[in-house]
Amino acid sequence: MLSNVDFFEDNPGSHRLQGAFLISGIYDLRELVHTSVNDAVQLPHEWAIPLSPLFDCYTHLQARRVRVYILAAQNDSPAFKKQSREFYELLHNTCLMQNMYLEIKDDLDHFDIVECLAEDDNYLKNLMVHDVRKHL
């Protein structure tokens, strides 16, 4: 959605999108094609690049000042953490976005980072609430 210029231009309510939280994302789908995960997904190799966020353009977000939080878990696979860093670099350096945050959270894995949202004193939930309150 963030890479879709038409979404921002053709939807009257799109100006309300001020921040995005990308949690343990997969930004380069080529790494999935040759794994057991693809047995269920059945992503053809030729679709991996066109469907990968890492290869999209985000320069249109500069003018909108969209805040983007990229979060991964310390116990995620090295590929997940690497892709989070690469996506951060793409948005921050190539697209010159300033409202960028990258964090690798200690003592969590790919599932814990989201499952813990139900806890009262969860870092991620508190970050989201703080961000929303700060920018209302």
N, C-alpha and C positions, 0 to 999 in steps of 0.2 A: 504494500500500500504506500509506503514512504517514497518509493521510486516512481509512482504513477503520477505524472504531471497532470494528466486529464482528471484524476480524482480531485486534485486541489483546484483546478480551474472550473470543472463542471458541476461541482457539488456546493451549493450555497452554504452549507454548514461546515465545510472543511476548514474554515478559519478557526474553528474551535479546537482543532488538533494542535496542541501546544507542546506536547511531550510524548515520548514513546519509551517504553521499557522493553528492551530486547533481552530475554532471559535464556541463557544456554542455547543460543541460536546455532543453526547450521547455515552458514552463509555461502559455502561452496559445495554444491551437491555432487560434484564429481567424486568426492571422497566417499560418498555413500553407494555409488553404483556397483562397486566391487565388494560390498560387504553383505553379511547375512540379512541386514535390515532391508536391503533391496529385494530380497526374496518376496517379502510381503508388499512392498511399495511398487516394485516392477517399473522403476524409472529407466527409460531408455537412455543410453549414454549420450545420444545426440540432444537430449532435452536438458541435460545437467547444467550446461552453461546458461542457456536462455532462462532457466528457472532459478538460477542462483543469484541471490541479492548482491553478492560480491562483485558481479559484473554489470550492475545497473548504474545509472547516473542519478545523483542526488543533488546536483548543484541548485536546483530550484528551491531546495529547503533553506538556502542561505538567507533569502529575503524574508522567509517566514519565521526565522528564529526558533525553529522547533528544537526543543531539548531532547537529546537522545541519550539514554542510559543503556550501556551495554554491560550486562552482568553474566558472569560465568561462575562455576563452582570450582574450588580448589581441587576437588576429587573428580572433576570431569575428565574425560579422556584428553590426552595432549592435543588431539585434533580439534576438539571443541574450544579449548583455551586459545589455541593458535588462530583459529578462525575468528574468534571474538576480537583478538588483538588486531588481526588483519582488517576486519571490518571497521574497527575504530580508526585505524590508520587511514583507511580509504576516506571515511567521512571527515576526519579531522584535518588531514593533510591535503589530499587530492581535492576535496570539495570545499576546503577552507571553512568548515563549520567550527564555530567557537563553543557552542553549547553542548559539548560532548563529555561523557563520563564513562570511564571503563573501570570495572572493578572485578577482581577474581576473589570471591568470598571464601574465607577459610572454613574448613571442616564441613563442607557441604558437597553433595554430588549432584548430578544432573537432575535427579528427582527431588532430593531434599530441598533444593533452592526454591521450588514452587510449592511443595507440600507443606513447608513450614509457614506459609502465608496465613494459615489458620491460627497460629500461635499468637498470643497477645503481644509479646515482646519480640516480634520478628523484625529483623533489620530491613528486609525488602519492603514489607508492608509499611513500616515507619518511614522509609525513604519515599515511597509513593505518596503517602499522606502528607508528608512535609512538603514535597514538591507541589502537590495540588494546592495546599493552603498558601504557600509562598507566592504562587502565581495566579491566584484568583482575582 
